[in-house]
Amino acid sequence: MKWFSVKGIVEEMKQVHWPTAGELTKSSLTVFLFSAAFAAFFILCDFVALWFFRTVGM
């Protein structure tokens, strides 16, 4: 099968597993929550570092 032909592309597209609306929503929510958690973690680290350096007088 030639992958660089219309027939090959159509055959490949038939093999793709497209997510359902529920799967897409769940995945998007997971990405959003993990991104928010990482952002909160790094903001907390920034405030702790700021507090530490102000305390030691740097």
Order of alpha helices (4+ residues) and beta strands (2+ residues): alpha-alpha
